[in-house]
Amino acid sequence: MIKHLHADLVNLGYEGFNNRAAAFAREWRDDRQIKVQTQDVGH
């Protein structure tokens, strides 16, 4: 999935490296999981 994301970004003009795109995706995923877990606790 990360390779596809990076390829899509390159097609849109992104000139960064794949490892930076992968790091962003990991951070986003981790933040998302925390938000979902926090929401589950409140209900």
Sequence and secondary structure as in RCSB ss.txt:
>XXXX:A:sequence
MIKHLHADLVNLGYEGFNNRAAAFAREWRDDRQIKVQTQDVGH
>XXXX:A:secstr
 HHHHHHHHHHTT  S HHHHHHHHHHHHHHHHHHHHHHHHH 
